[in-house]
Amino acid sequence: FATCHDSVGSLGYRILLPDGGELGFATDLGCYTAAVEEGLRGCRTVMLESNYDDGMILASDYPYYLKRRIQSNNGHLS
């Protein structure tokens, strides 16, 4: 399923497990969309990446444009 991120072809995955259950896996989410919700609906286990902290980003020496990109709806979840 499609995810919102600032790269072409960003995808989440729905994996069928041997016991018939399903696992949802999504990284680099900028936001939680209807496509993500549908892709994860009914999964027994969901794994999401959430790899930054607003305070750490703001205090970092990253250039302003990069901070804004990371914090945007096409960047990363905190």
C-alpha positions as CSV (number, residue, x, y, z in Angstrom):
1,F,0.0,0.0,0.0
2,A,1.1,3.6,-0.7
3,T,2.5,5.7,2.1
4,C,3.2,9.5,2.2
5,H,6.9,10.2,2.2
6,D,9.2,12.5,0.2
7,S,10.5,9.7,-2.0
8,V,9.1,8.0,-5.1
9,G,7.5,4.6,-4.5
10,S,7.3,4.7,-0.7
11,L,5.3,1.6,0.3
12,G,4.0,-0.2,3.4
13,Y,3.6,-4.0,3.4
14,R,0.9,-6.4,4.5
15,I,2.5,-9.8,5.1
16,L,0.6,-13.1,5.3
17,L,1.9,-15.2,8.1
18,P,2.1,-19.1,8.1
19,D,-0.8,-19.3,10.6
20,G,-3.1,-17.2,8.5
21,G,-2.6,-14.0,10.5
22,E,-1.3,-10.8,8.9
23,L,1.4,-8.4,9.8
24,G,1.4,-4.7,8.7
25,F,4.8,-3.0,8.2
26,A,5.3,0.6,7.3
27,T,8.4,2.9,7.6
28,D,9.1,6.5,6.7
29,L,5.5,7.5,7.2
30,G,5.0,11.3,7.0
31,C,1.3,11.0,7.9
32,Y,-1.4,8.5,8.5
33,T,-3.6,8.4,5.4
34,A,-6.7,6.4,4.4
35,A,-4.5,4.2,2.2
36,V,-2.3,3.4,5.3
37,E,-5.4,2.7,7.4
38,E,-6.9,0.4,4.8
39,G,-3.5,-1.3,4.3
40,L,-3.2,-2.0,8.1
41,R,-6.9,-2.8,8.9
42,G,-7.3,-6.3,10.3
43,C,-3.6,-6.9,10.8
44,R,-2.9,-8.8,14.0
45,T,0.4,-7.1,14.4
46,V,1.4,-3.7,13.1
47,M,5.0,-2.3,13.0
48,L,5.5,1.4,12.4
49,E,8.7,3.4,12.3
50,S,8.7,6.6,14.4
51,N,12.3,7.7,14.3
52,Y,12.6,11.3,15.4
53,D,11.8,13.7,18.2
54,D,10.6,17.2,17.6
55,G,12.8,18.6,20.4
56,M,15.9,16.8,19.1
57,I,15.3,18.0,15.5
58,L,14.8,21.6,16.6
59,A,17.9,21.5,18.8
60,S,20.0,19.9,16.1
61,D,22.4,21.6,13.8
62,Y,20.5,20.4,10.7
63,P,19.8,23.2,8.2
64,Y,16.3,24.8,8.6
65,Y,15.1,23.4,5.2
66,L,15.9,19.8,6.4
67,K,14.2,20.3,9.8
68,R,11.1,21.5,7.9
69,R,11.2,18.5,5.5
70,I,11.6,16.0,8.3
71,Q,8.7,17.5,10.2
72,S,6.4,17.8,7.2
73,N,3.5,15.5,6.3
74,N,5.9,13.9,3.8
75,G,8.7,13.5,6.3
76,H,8.6,11.3,9.3
77,L,6.3,10.5,12.2
78,S,7.5,11.5,15.7
